[in-house]
Amino acid sequence: MSAATTRSRTPDRLCAEAVDLARAAAEEAAAPGVVGEHTGVLSEGDRVVTHFFECKEFGYRGWRWAVTVARASRAKVVTLDEVVLLPGPDALLAPEWVPWSERLRPGDMGPGDLLPTDAEDLRLEPGYFGEEEPAPNAAVSEEMASLAEAEDAEVTAGPPRNLPTVPSRGSISAVAEELGMRRARVLSRYGLHVAADRWEEGFGAKTPMAQAAPAACVSCGFLVPMGGSLGQAFGVCANEFSPADGRVVSLTYGCGGHSEAAVMPKPPQPAPPVIDETRVDPFPLRPAQDSGSVPVTGDDETAELGHS
């Protein structure tokens, strides 16, 4: 270890004794009554020392005033260098700043908000390339390029965002628009996988609703098919009573609103009355005397028993 390094770690005596000068500088920079006790001295180099004072200001717990003083070589006068408020080891700090692109969550956008897309977004890929000379496997062949040149038309170069709103006749963008490829960028394979994973997590086979469903959406009459490669695994729910109405659902998802989950039974119908009009059944008002199990007796026989 060199002598210079040893001297730099040892605080200069005159600078270390300039506590009053450092306190006066801290009190001048801070509000009245917020500079506390002297907490330490740190050597910053040869004849450069930093004094630390406790900060009593509300909201700055653990912070400290740092006043740096210095003196010139062979000089006995200590001068002020810098006054700043710095966080201590146990200071209360604000959370680390996060860019807006990382803070944004689904559903945060409102009316009038704009969400710019990164030029190198992995979820997107160019829909077509507007180069001067078409690629061998491009939709625009060399014959089309020569025909456009013969008709005094231009094959526009540059990215699609620089193209005019109405493409000129015979240009790459005009042909791309006729073929349905006017979009400058389309979903990449990575973007398709990210969207599929997100939809599968929200309305997929592993959700509690799907686990308790009587059947899957693949056999539901309310499922609207989707086009493209995503249509092999997803569709759109069109059941207004389903929790996924208007949402993209997996074909393995399901809910209690399945069209074939149960057939509502018809209400029971009473049996029609049976009327026989071929005969008449008499209904006497009083029963016959000989219809019971006790034989009919005369009054003389019952008089001896004391009946009245």
C-alpha positions, 0 to 999 in steps of 0.5 A: 500500500502506497503512502498516498493511499494511506494519507487519503484514508486518514482524514485531514486534521484541520478539515475534520475539526471544521465541524462548525463550518460544516454545520453552518453550511448545512443550516444555510442550505436546509430549513431551520431546525432540521439539521441534527447532531454530527454523526461522522466524518469520511475522508474523500481524499487528500485534504478533502473531508465530508461531515455528516449531520442527522436530518430531522425533516419529516419524510426523510427518515435515515437521510443525512446532510453531507457537507464536504470541506477541503483545503489547499496544499500548505494552507491552513484555511478550510473552505466549503466544497459541497452541501447535499442531502444523501440517504443513509444505510437505513434511509427510507427511499422511493421504489425504483422507477419503472418505465411506463411500458413495463408498468402498463397492464391490460385494461389500463388504456382509456378513451383517447390513450395512445399505446405506441408499439416498439419498432422491434416488437417481437410480437409483430413481423413485417406484412410485406417488404417494399423493396425496389426489386421484389424477392424471387418468392414474392407475390410481385414477380419480375414481369409485374415490375417490368410492366409497372416500369413500362407504364411509368409507375414506381415500385416504392422503396422504404418502410410501409409507414412512409408510404402514402395513404393511397398507394400509387398504381403499380407500386408494391403497396398497391399490389399488396393491398389488392392481395389483402396484405396492406397491413405493415406488420402482422402477428409473428409466431411469438405473438401468436403463442403469447396471445394463445397462452393468455387466452388459455389462462383466462378461458381454458381447460384449467379454470374452475368454470371449465372443471365444473362444466358439463361439456366443452365449448367445442360441442357448444352451439354458441361457439363462433369459429375463428379463422386462421391458425388460432381457429384450431384451438379458439373461438368466440362465445356468443352466449349472453348468459355465459361469463365468457360472452364476447370473449375468445375461449379455448375449445376445451373451455366450458360453462353451465350455459352449454347449448347441449348441457341439459334438455329442459323437461316439458311440464307434465300435462294432465290426462284427458277426462274419460267420458262414457256416454253409452250407459247411465250409472244410478247414484241413490241418495240413500243406501239400500237397506240390505246393502250392509253386513247386518241383516234387517230385522223388524221392530218386534224383534228389536223392541225386546232389546230395549231399543227405541 
